[in-house]
Amino acid sequence: MRQTELSLSKRDRRMVDKFRSKGLHMAREFNRAHILAALDRRVPEPRIREVLKVGRTAIWRTRAAYLKRGLDFALHDEARSGKPKRYEADVEAQVTALACSAPPPGAQRWSVVLLTEAARRHPKMKTISRETIRRILKKTSSNRGAN
């Protein structure tokens, strides 16, 4: 099988070598840098697959990404949108404010269960879960009513 030629520019070659010499990147990014360097040195694809333990498509995609959009695009993953947040910042602020307020009568401090019950009384948070409350509070340095 004949592989498509790939020649890095001098600048890109220096960038790839610099990239490969630092341990501050994800393994996939390192593999992509190694793939580009090997392709630039005309190492056959079967040898690249054997040494780097990557699939044929990883080599193809890395080569295509470099040829299409350049070095940065070939080395790094594109940002992914991820799942949208279910509760916006105003809801998080309300939960945090509630946690910092005085605890309900009969309790010395807020528990996550008590906060969940109180938050569910609010129209925007009818279905908020205990785990969501816990995650919101974990992001803050609230003291849940402790004096």
Accessible surface in RSA format (square Angstrom, percent):
REM  Atomic radii and reference values for relative SASA: ProtOr
REM  Chains: A
REM  Algorithm: Lee & Richards
REM  Probe-radius: 1.40
REM  Slices: 20
REM RES _ NUM      All-atoms   Total-Side   Main-Chain    Non-polar    All polar
REM                ABS   REL    ABS   REL    ABS   REL    ABS   REL    ABS   REL
RES MET A   1   185.28  96.0  94.79  62.7  90.49 215.5  97.42  82.8  87.86 116.4
RES ARG A   2   212.13  89.1 177.99  90.7  34.15  81.3  75.76 103.5 136.37  82.7
RES GLN A   3    39.95  22.3  31.35  22.9   8.60  20.5  23.23  49.5  16.72  12.7
RES THR A   4    80.21  57.1  69.30  70.3  10.91  26.0  44.74  60.1  35.47  53.6
RES GLU A   5    99.01  56.8  85.87  65.0  13.14  31.3  51.16  99.0  47.85  39.1
RES LEU A   6     3.30   1.8   0.26   0.2   3.05   7.7   1.80   1.3   1.50   4.0
RES SER A   7    71.92  60.8  49.65  66.3  22.27  51.3  36.44  77.6  35.47  49.7
RES LEU A   8     7.24   4.0   0.76   0.5   6.48  16.3   0.95   0.7   6.29  16.9
RES SER A   9    57.41  48.5  44.82  59.8  12.59  29.0  51.75 110.2   5.66   7.9
RES LYS A  10   158.11  77.1 151.88  93.2   6.23  14.8  95.79  86.2  62.31  66.4
RES ARG A  11   145.72  61.2 143.69  73.2   2.03   4.8  57.22  78.2  88.50  53.6
RES ASP A  12    17.17  12.0  17.17  17.1   0.00   0.0   0.00   0.0  17.17  17.1
RES ARG A  13    87.94  36.9  87.92  44.8   0.02   0.1  39.17  53.5  48.77  29.6
RES ARG A  14   155.43  65.3 149.51  76.2   5.92  14.1  75.14 102.7  80.29  48.7
RES MET A  15    81.11  42.0  77.58  51.3   3.53   8.4  53.76  45.7  27.35  36.2
RES VAL A  16     0.79   0.5   0.79   0.7   0.00   0.0   0.79   0.7   0.00   0.0
RES ASP A  17    60.60  42.5  53.29  53.0   7.31  17.3  28.55  67.2  32.05  32.0
RES LYS A  18   122.19  59.6 115.70  71.0   6.49  15.4  64.41  58.0  57.78  61.5
RES PHE A  19    19.88   9.9  14.96   9.3   4.92  12.8  19.58  11.9   0.30   0.9
RES ARG A  20    77.98  32.7  59.15  30.2  18.82  44.8   9.70  13.3  68.28  41.4
RES SER A  21    89.99  76.0  48.42  64.6  41.57  95.8  49.50 105.4  40.49  56.7
RES LYS A  22    91.88  44.8  86.53  53.1   5.35  12.7  54.16  48.7  37.72  40.2
RES GLY A  23    71.27  87.9   0.00   N/A  71.27  87.9  30.67  84.2  40.60  90.9
RES LEU A  24   148.13  82.5 115.57  82.7  32.56  81.9 123.61  86.8  24.52  66.0
RES HIS A  25    58.75  32.1  34.48  24.0  24.27  62.1  31.51  32.5  27.25  31.7
RES MET A  26    99.74  51.7  92.25  61.1   7.49  17.8  63.60  54.1  36.14  47.9
RES ALA A  27    77.31  71.1  64.75  99.9  12.56  28.6  68.80  96.9   8.51  22.5
RES ARG A  28   119.14  50.0 117.08  59.7   2.06   4.9  58.79  80.4  60.35  36.6
RES GLU A  29    15.86   9.1  15.86  12.0   0.00   0.0   0.00   0.0  15.86  12.9
RES PHE A  30    41.17  20.6  41.17  25.5   0.00   0.0  41.17  25.0   0.00   0.0
RES ASN A  31    45.58  31.4  45.58  44.1   0.00   0.0   4.66  11.2  40.92  39.6
RES ARG A  32    48.09  20.2  48.09  24.5   0.00   0.0   8.25  11.3  39.83  24.1
RES ALA A  33     0.00   0.0   0.00   0.0   0.00   0.0   0.00   0.0   0.00   0.0
RES HIS A  34    54.50  29.8  51.89  36.1   2.61   6.7  30.67  31.6  23.83  27.7
RES ILE A  35     1.50   0.9   1.50   1.1   0.00   0.0   1.50   1.1   0.00   0.0
RES LEU A  36     0.00   0.0   0.00   0.0   0.00   0.0   0.00   0.0   0.00   0.0
RES ALA A  37     4.15   3.8   2.66   4.1   1.49   3.4   4.15   5.8   0.00   0.0
RES ALA A  38    17.41  16.0  14.24  22.0   3.16   7.2  17.01  24.0   0.40   1.1
RES LEU A  39     1.69   0.9   0.44   0.3   1.25   3.1   0.44   0.3   1.25   3.4
RES ASP A  40    20.04  14.0   7.69   7.7  12.35  29.2   0.16   0.4  19.88  19.8
RES ARG A  41   136.29  57.2 109.29  55.7  27.00  64.3  60.43  82.6  75.86  46.0
RES ARG A  42   118.98  50.0 100.63  51.3  18.35  43.7  56.13  76.7  62.84  38.1
RES VAL A  43    42.91  28.2  40.71  36.9   2.20   5.3  42.91  37.3   0.00   0.0
RES PRO A  44    78.67  57.3  73.99  67.4   4.68  17.0  78.67  64.9   0.00   0.0
RES GLU A  45     8.71   5.0   7.65   5.8   1.06   2.5   5.84  11.3   2.88   2.3
RES PRO A  46    80.80  58.9  75.86  69.2   4.94  18.0  76.59  63.2   4.22  26.2
RES ARG A  47   122.12  51.3 119.45  60.9   2.68   6.4  37.20  50.8  84.92  51.5
RES ILE A  48     3.63   2.1   0.77   0.6   2.86   6.9   3.63   2.6   0.00   0.0
RES ARG A  49    66.76  28.0  62.19  31.7   4.58  10.9  12.87  17.6  53.89  32.7
RES GLU A  50   103.48  59.4  92.82  70.2  10.66  25.4  41.42  80.1  62.06  50.7
RES VAL A  51    87.34  57.5  62.64  56.7  24.70  59.5  68.21  59.3  19.14  51.9
RES LEU A  52    37.51  20.9  25.27  18.1  12.23  30.8  27.69  19.4   9.81  26.4
RES LYS A  53   169.99  82.9 137.70  84.5  32.29  76.9 110.27  99.3  59.72  63.6
RES VAL A  54    23.30  15.3   9.57   8.7  13.72  33.1  16.78  14.6   6.52  17.7
RES GLY A  55    42.17  52.0   0.00   N/A  42.17  52.0  32.24  88.5   9.93  22.2
RES ARG A  56   107.43  45.1 102.60  52.3   4.82  11.5  15.17  20.7  92.26  55.9
RES THR A  57    69.65  49.5  69.12  70.1   0.53   1.3  46.63  62.6  23.02  34.8
RES ALA A  58    36.30  33.4  28.99  44.7   7.32  16.6  36.06  50.8   0.24   0.6
RES ILE A  59     0.00   0.0   0.00   0.0   0.00   0.0   0.00   0.0   0.00   0.0
RES TRP A  60    99.68  40.0  96.43  46.7   3.25   7.6  90.70  48.4   8.98  14.6
RES ARG A  61   173.91  73.0 167.37  85.3   6.54  15.6  62.66  85.6 111.25  67.4
RES THR A  62     6.42   4.6   3.81   3.9   2.61   6.2   2.50   3.4   3.91   5.9
RES ARG A  63    14.89   6.3  14.89   7.6   0.00   0.0   6.35   8.7   8.54   5.2
RES ALA A  64    54.77  50.4  49.53  76.4   5.25  11.9  53.76  75.7   1.02   2.7
RES ALA A  65    16.92  15.6  13.38  20.6   3.54   8.1  16.42  23.1   0.50   1.3
RES TYR A  66    24.25  11.3  18.97  10.8   5.27  13.7  11.18   8.4  13.06  16.1
RES LEU A  67    99.84  55.6  67.02  47.9  32.83  82.5  69.79  49.0  30.06  80.9
RES LYS A  68   165.06  80.5 131.23  80.5  33.84  80.6  81.35  73.2  83.71  89.2
RES ARG A  69   141.66  59.5 108.00  55.1  33.67  80.2  33.73  46.1 107.93  65.4
RES GLY A  70    26.86  33.1   0.00   N/A  26.86  33.1  24.46  67.1   2.39   5.4
RES LEU A  71    13.79   7.7   8.51   6.1   5.28  13.3   8.51   6.0   5.28  14.2
RES ASP A  72   100.24  70.2  95.24  94.8   5.00  11.8  33.20  78.1  67.04  66.9
RES PHE A  73    58.31  29.2  44.84  27.8  13.48  35.1  50.78  30.8   7.53  21.6
RES ALA A  74     2.96   2.7   0.00   0.0   2.96   6.7   0.03   0.0   2.93   7.8
RES LEU A  75     4.53   2.5   4.53   3.2   0.00   0.0   4.53   3.2   0.00   0.0
RES HIS A  76    71.42  39.0  64.83  45.1   6.59  16.9  44.32  45.7  27.10  31.5
RES ASP A  77    47.35  33.2  23.51  23.4  23.84  56.4  18.78  44.2  28.57  28.5
RES GLU A  78   110.33  63.3  93.23  70.5  17.10  40.7  38.27  74.0  72.05  58.8
RES ALA A  79   107.97  99.3  66.97 103.3  41.00  93.3  77.99 109.8  29.98  79.4
RES ARG A  80   188.99  79.3 155.88  79.5  33.11  78.8  70.17  95.9 118.82  72.0
RES SER A  81   119.99 101.4  75.90 101.3  44.10 101.6  58.60 124.8  61.39  86.0
RES GLY A  82    52.93  65.3   0.00   N/A  52.93  65.3  40.26 110.5  12.67  28.4
RES LYS A  83   191.43  93.4 157.93  96.9  33.50  79.8 105.99  95.4  85.44  91.0
RES PRO A  84   111.32  81.1  93.71  85.4  17.61  64.0 104.58  86.3   6.74  41.9
RES LYS A  85   127.15  62.0 103.98  63.8  23.17  55.2  81.13  73.0  46.02  49.0
RES ARG A  86   175.39  73.6 139.85  71.3  35.53  84.6  58.91  80.5 116.48  70.6
RES TYR A  87    24.47  11.4  19.98  11.4   4.49  11.7  20.78  15.6   3.69   4.6
RES GLU A  88   108.59  62.3 107.28  81.2   1.31   3.1  47.59  92.1  61.00  49.8
RES ALA A  89    73.43  67.5  66.90 103.2   6.54  14.9  67.33  94.8   6.11  16.2
RES ASP A  90    60.74  42.5  51.09  50.9   9.65  22.8  44.63 105.0  16.11  16.1
RES VAL A  91     6.46   4.3   6.46   5.9   0.00   0.0   6.46   5.6   0.00   0.0
RES GLU A  92    32.32  18.6  32.06  24.3   0.25   0.6   8.16  15.8  24.15  19.7
RES ALA A  93    60.52  55.6  49.16  75.9  11.35  25.8  56.72  79.9   3.79  10.0
RES GLN A  94    67.75  37.9  60.45  44.2   7.30  17.4  31.20  66.4  36.55  27.7
RES VAL A  95     0.31   0.2   0.23   0.2   0.09   0.2   0.31   0.3   0.00   0.0
RES THR A  96    31.95  22.7  31.95  32.4   0.00   0.0  29.13  39.1   2.82   4.3
RES ALA A  97    63.68  58.6  50.33  77.7  13.35  30.4  58.02  81.7   5.66  15.0
RES LEU A  98    47.20  26.3  42.73  30.6   4.47  11.2  46.58  32.7   0.61   1.7
RES ALA A  99     0.00   0.0   0.00   0.0   0.00   0.0   0.00   0.0   0.00   0.0
RES CYS A 100    73.57  55.7  47.37  52.8  26.20  61.6  24.94  63.2  48.63  52.4
RES SER A 101    47.32  40.0  36.09  48.2  11.23  25.9  44.44  94.6   2.88   4.0
RES ALA A 102    83.15  76.5  61.09  94.3  22.06  50.2  66.98  94.3  16.17  42.8
RES PRO A 103    34.56  25.2  20.98  19.1  13.59  49.4  20.98  17.3  13.59  84.4
RES PRO A 104    38.61  28.1  30.90  28.2   7.72  28.1  37.46  30.9   1.16   7.2
RES PRO A 105   141.58 103.2 107.75  98.2  33.83 123.0 120.44  99.4  21.15 131.4
RES GLY A 106    93.77 115.6   0.00   N/A  93.77 115.6  45.45 124.7  48.32 108.2
RES ALA A 107    31.73  29.2  12.54  19.3  19.19  43.7  19.81  27.9  11.92  31.6
RES GLN A 108   172.45  96.4 146.86 107.3  25.59  60.9  55.23 117.6 117.21  88.9
RES ARG A 109   128.95  54.1 123.87  63.1   5.08  12.1  36.41  49.8  92.55  56.1
RES TRP A 110    13.05   5.2  12.35   6.0   0.70   1.6  12.35   6.6   0.70   1.1
RES SER A 111    45.26  38.2  43.44  58.0   1.82   4.2  41.13  87.6   4.13   5.8
RES VAL A 112    29.45  19.4  27.10  24.5   2.36   5.7  27.10  23.5   2.36   6.4
RES VAL A 113    82.32  54.2  81.49  73.8   0.83   2.0  82.20  71.4   0.12   0.3
RES LEU A 114    54.10  30.1  52.34  37.4   1.76   4.4  52.34  36.8   1.76   4.7
RES LEU A 115     0.17   0.1   0.16   0.1   0.01   0.0   0.16   0.1   0.01   0.0
RES THR A 116     5.88   4.2   5.88   6.0   0.00   0.0   5.88   7.9   0.00   0.0
RES GLU A 117    85.52  49.1  79.56  60.2   5.96  14.2  33.32  64.5  52.20  42.6
RES ALA A 118    15.99  14.7   7.19  11.1   8.80  20.0   7.19  10.1   8.80  23.3
RES ALA A 119     1.04   1.0   0.08   0.1   0.96   2.2   1.04   1.5   0.00   0.0
RES ARG A 120   104.58  43.9  98.84  50.4   5.74  13.7  27.82  38.0  76.76  46.5
RES ARG A 121   173.30  72.8 149.51  76.2  23.79  56.6  72.39  98.9 100.90  61.2
RES HIS A 122    59.29  32.4  54.48  37.9   4.81  12.3  43.57  44.9  15.72  18.3
RES PRO A 123   104.23  76.0  87.24  79.5  16.99  61.8  87.67  72.4  16.56 102.9
RES LYS A 124   121.12  59.1  97.98  60.1  23.13  55.1  76.64  69.0  44.47  47.4
RES MET A 125     5.63   2.9   5.63   3.7   0.00   0.0   5.63   4.8   0.00   0.0
RES LYS A 126   126.39  61.7 111.03  68.1  15.36  36.6  75.03  67.5  51.36  54.7
RES THR A 127    91.64  65.2  72.69  73.7  18.95  45.2  68.76  92.4  22.87  34.6
RES ILE A 128     0.33   0.2   0.00   0.0   0.33   0.8   0.33   0.2   0.00   0.0
RES SER A 129    44.96  38.0  43.84  58.5   1.12   2.6  38.35  81.7   6.61   9.3
RES ARG A 130   118.18  49.6 116.34  59.3   1.84   4.4  31.30  42.8  86.88  52.7
RES GLU A 131    57.92  33.3  56.70  42.9   1.22   2.9  33.87  65.5  24.05  19.6
RES THR A 132    27.11  19.3  27.11  27.5   0.00   0.0  12.30  16.5  14.80  22.4
RES ILE A 133     0.20   0.1   0.20   0.1   0.00   0.0   0.20   0.1   0.00   0.0
RES ARG A 134    87.52  36.7  86.41  44.1   1.11   2.6  41.88  57.2  45.64  27.7
RES ARG A 135   123.65  51.9 122.02  62.2   1.63   3.9  46.00  62.9  77.64  47.1
RES ILE A 136     7.43   4.2   7.10   5.3   0.33   0.8   7.10   5.1   0.33   0.9
RES LEU A 137    17.91  10.0  12.52   9.0   5.40  13.6  12.76   9.0   5.15  13.9
RES LYS A 138   155.30  75.8 125.07  76.7  30.24  72.0  84.15  75.7  71.15  75.8
RES LYS A 139   132.90  64.8  91.86  56.4  41.04  97.7  84.15  75.7  48.75  51.9
RES THR A 140    50.12  35.6  28.52  28.9  21.60  51.5  36.72  49.3  13.39  20.2
RES SER A 141   119.30 100.8  83.39 111.3  35.91  82.7  56.39 120.1  62.91  88.1
RES SER A 142    31.80  26.9   2.40   3.2  29.40  67.7   6.18  13.2  25.62  35.9
RES ASN A 143    85.64  59.1  72.68  70.2  12.95  31.2  34.51  83.1  51.12  49.4
RES ARG A 144    83.70  35.1  83.70  42.7   0.00   0.0   4.59   6.3  79.12  47.9
RES GLY A 145    13.72  16.9   0.00   N/A  13.72  16.9   7.81  21.4   5.91  13.2
RES ALA A 146    28.32  26.0  18.89  29.2   9.43  21.4  21.84  30.8   6.48  17.2
RES ASN A 147   196.94 135.8 119.59 115.6  77.35 186.2  67.01 161.3 129.93 125.6
END  Absolute sums over single chains surface
CHAIN  1 A    10259.0       8324.8       1934.2       5670.4       4588.6
END  Absolute sums over all chains
TOTAL         10259.0       8324.8       1934.2       5670.4       4588.6
